[in-house]
Amino acid sequence: MRAVIFSWEYPPRIVGKLADYVGALATQLAKAAVATHVVTYHDTLTGATQEPSGVEVVRVSNPVQTHISLLTWALTLNQEVERAAANVYYHNNKHVDVIDVHDWHFIPAAVTLKHALGIPFVYSVDSLEDHRSPGADLPFNMAIRGIEWLGFFEAAAITAKSDWMQSEIVKLYKVPPEKIDVVAPNANGWLKGILKVYRKATEAKGT
């Protein structure tokens, strides 16, 4: 299996807990003989590198330097994420089995690659806009919710880190519960759970 992980933070760029989680995930996938690529953001450390674990990391910067919000930053960065992932696809004889998108930031890139290259994606939910900005109804918040909804609609499979988060996704976005797998990071068999979701996504491609 060849997997490409999208994350807006990855060591050494650490904003919150997601960077360490994705770093651990990528390392464990590589140990499990999954060809693992991470596409992430960094403003200065750009280009492709290979980590001692075997994980291949491609860091891209934003071609637009000035932004009015996180939303414009994410949307303009998506084209670079698409480009980097497409390069991985073509450099490996058009072989990428699944994309794993962590949080909403790079959902547009995953949707584009799904329709352009036929690569299914998993939407791995770390948080939701309704929880980050409770009660906020500005166009900014509505736009991010729209991207989250797009991810839930287009994803071949979804992961949540808890039963509570699964129930929130169902309640807020009306996602069928059977489309969501709960894979707790600290649970026994965590990696097996992730691989099960990846296989679920690749099998959905053929249906």
C-alpha positions as CSV (number, residue, x, y, z in Angstrom):
1,M,0.0,0.0,0.0
2,R,1.1,3.6,-0.7
3,A,-0.5,6.3,1.4
4,V,-0.1,10.1,1.2
5,I,-0.9,12.0,4.4
6,F,-2.0,15.7,4.3
7,S,-1.4,17.7,7.5
8,W,-1.0,21.5,8.0
9,E,1.4,20.8,10.8
10,Y,4.2,18.2,11.1
11,P,7.5,18.2,13.0
12,P,9.5,20.4,13.3
13,R,6.5,22.7,12.7
14,I,4.4,22.1,15.8
15,V,1.3,24.2,16.3
16,G,-0.8,21.8,18.5
17,K,-1.1,18.1,19.2
18,L,-1.8,17.2,15.6
19,A,1.8,17.4,14.5
20,D,3.0,14.8,17.0
21,Y,0.0,12.5,16.2
22,V,0.7,12.6,12.4
23,G,4.4,12.1,13.0
24,A,3.7,9.0,15.1
25,L,1.2,7.7,12.5
26,A,3.6,8.2,9.6
27,T,6.4,6.4,11.5
28,Q,4.2,3.5,12.4
29,L,2.8,3.1,8.9
30,A,6.4,3.0,7.5
31,K,7.3,0.3,10.1
32,A,4.3,-1.7,8.9
33,A,5.7,-1.6,5.3
34,V,3.3,1.0,4.0
35,A,5.0,3.3,1.6
36,T,4.3,6.6,3.4
37,H,4.4,10.1,2.1
38,V,3.5,13.3,4.1
39,V,2.7,16.5,2.3
40,T,2.8,19.4,4.7
41,Y,3.5,23.1,5.1
42,H,6.6,25.0,6.1
43,D,7.5,28.5,5.3
44,T,11.2,27.9,4.8
45,L,12.0,24.2,4.9
46,T,10.6,23.3,1.5
47,G,11.2,20.3,-0.8
48,A,11.4,16.6,-0.4
49,T,13.3,14.7,2.4
50,Q,13.4,11.1,3.6
51,E,13.3,10.5,7.4
52,P,15.2,7.7,9.1
53,S,11.9,5.8,9.4
54,G,11.6,5.7,5.6
55,V,8.8,8.3,5.6
56,E,9.1,10.7,2.6
57,V,8.1,14.2,3.5
58,V,7.3,17.0,1.0
59,R,7.1,20.5,2.5
60,V,5.5,23.3,0.5
61,S,5.2,27.0,1.2
62,N,2.4,29.3,0.2
63,P,2.9,31.2,-3.1
64,V,0.8,34.1,-1.7
65,Q,2.6,35.9,1.1
66,T,-0.1,38.1,2.6
67,H,-3.4,36.9,3.9
68,I,-6.5,38.3,5.6
69,S,-7.4,35.1,7.4
70,L,-6.5,31.4,7.9
71,L,-9.2,30.6,5.3
72,T,-7.4,32.5,2.4
73,W,-4.1,31.0,3.6
74,A,-5.4,27.5,3.4
75,L,-7.2,27.9,0.1
76,T,-4.2,29.4,-1.7
77,L,-1.9,26.7,-0.2
78,N,-4.1,23.9,-1.6
79,Q,-2.7,24.3,-5.1
80,E,0.8,23.5,-3.8
81,V,-0.5,20.5,-1.9
82,E,-2.2,19.2,-5.0
83,R,1.0,19.7,-7.0
84,A,3.2,17.9,-4.5
85,A,0.8,15.0,-4.2
86,A,0.4,14.7,-8.0
87,N,4.2,14.5,-8.2
88,V,4.2,11.6,-5.7
89,Y,1.6,9.9,-7.8
90,Y,3.4,10.3,-11.1
91,H,6.9,9.5,-9.7
92,N,5.5,6.2,-8.4
93,N,4.0,5.0,-11.7
94,K,0.6,6.4,-10.9
95,H,0.4,4.4,-7.7
96,V,-1.1,6.0,-4.7
97,D,-3.8,3.9,-2.9
98,V,-5.2,6.4,-0.5
99,I,-4.9,10.0,0.8
100,D,-5.4,10.6,4.5
101,V,-6.4,14.3,5.1
102,H,-6.1,15.5,8.7
103,D,-8.6,18.2,9.5
104,W,-10.2,20.6,7.0
105,H,-7.3,22.6,5.6
106,F,-6.4,20.4,2.6
107,I,-9.8,18.9,1.9
108,P,-10.1,20.9,-1.4
109,A,-6.8,19.4,-2.6
110,A,-8.0,15.9,-1.7
111,V,-11.3,16.4,-3.5
112,T,-9.5,17.6,-6.7
113,L,-7.1,14.7,-6.7
114,K,-10.0,12.2,-6.1
115,H,-11.8,13.4,-9.2
116,A,-8.7,14.1,-11.4
117,L,-6.6,11.0,-10.6
118,G,-9.1,8.6,-9.0
119,I,-7.4,8.5,-5.6
120,P,-9.8,7.9,-2.7
121,F,-9.3,9.8,0.5
122,V,-10.0,9.4,4.2
123,Y,-11.1,12.4,6.3
124,S,-9.4,12.1,9.7
125,V,-11.2,14.5,12.0
126,D,-9.3,16.2,14.8
127,S,-11.7,19.0,15.5
128,L,-14.8,20.7,14.1
129,E,-15.5,24.4,13.5
130,D,-18.6,24.3,15.7
131,H,-16.3,23.3,18.6
132,R,-13.5,25.7,17.7
133,S,-15.8,28.7,17.4
134,P,-19.0,27.8,19.3
135,G,-22.0,29.9,18.0
136,A,-20.0,31.9,15.5
137,D,-22.0,32.5,12.3
138,L,-19.8,34.8,10.4
139,P,-19.1,34.1,6.7
140,F,-15.6,32.9,7.7
141,N,-17.0,30.2,10.0
142,M,-19.7,29.2,7.5
143,A,-17.0,28.8,4.8
144,I,-15.0,26.5,7.0
145,R,-18.1,24.5,7.8
146,G,-18.8,24.2,4.1
147,I,-15.3,22.8,3.5
148,E,-15.8,20.3,6.4
149,W,-19.2,19.3,4.9
150,L,-17.5,18.8,1.5
151,G,-14.9,16.5,3.1
152,F,-17.6,14.4,4.8
153,F,-19.5,14.1,1.5
154,E,-16.6,13.3,-0.7
155,A,-14.5,11.1,1.6
156,A,-14.5,7.3,1.1
157,A,-14.2,6.9,4.8
158,I,-13.9,9.0,8.0
159,T,-12.0,8.5,11.2
160,A,-12.9,10.0,14.6
161,K,-10.7,9.8,17.7
162,S,-13.7,9.1,20.1
163,D,-17.3,8.0,20.2
164,W,-18.2,11.5,21.2
165,M,-16.6,13.0,18.1
166,Q,-18.4,10.4,16.0
167,S,-21.7,11.4,17.5
168,E,-21.0,15.1,16.9
169,I,-20.2,14.5,13.2
170,V,-23.4,12.6,12.8
171,K,-25.4,15.3,14.7
172,L,-23.9,18.4,13.0
173,Y,-23.3,17.1,9.5
174,K,-25.9,14.2,9.2
175,V,-23.1,11.8,8.2
176,P,-24.2,8.1,8.2
177,P,-22.7,6.5,11.3
178,E,-21.5,3.5,9.3
179,K,-19.2,5.9,7.3
180,I,-17.3,6.8,10.5
181,D,-14.7,4.6,12.2
182,V,-13.7,5.4,15.7
183,V,-9.9,4.9,16.1
184,A,-8.7,6.1,19.5
185,P,-5.0,7.1,19.4
186,N,-4.1,5.3,22.7
187,A,-6.1,2.2,22.1
188,N,-4.6,-1.3,21.5
189,G,-4.6,-2.1,17.8
190,W,-4.6,1.6,16.9
191,L,-2.5,1.1,13.8
192,K,-4.6,-1.9,12.7
193,G,-7.7,0.3,13.0
194,I,-6.1,2.9,10.7
195,L,-5.1,0.3,8.1
196,K,-8.6,-1.1,8.2
197,V,-10.0,2.3,7.3
198,Y,-7.4,2.7,4.5
199,R,-8.5,-0.6,3.1
200,K,-12.2,0.4,3.4
201,A,-11.4,3.5,1.4
202,T,-9.6,1.6,-1.4
203,E,-12.4,-0.9,-1.6
204,A,-14.9,1.8,-1.9
205,K,-13.1,3.1,-5.0
206,G,-14.0,-0.1,-6.8
207,T,-17.7,0.0,-6.0
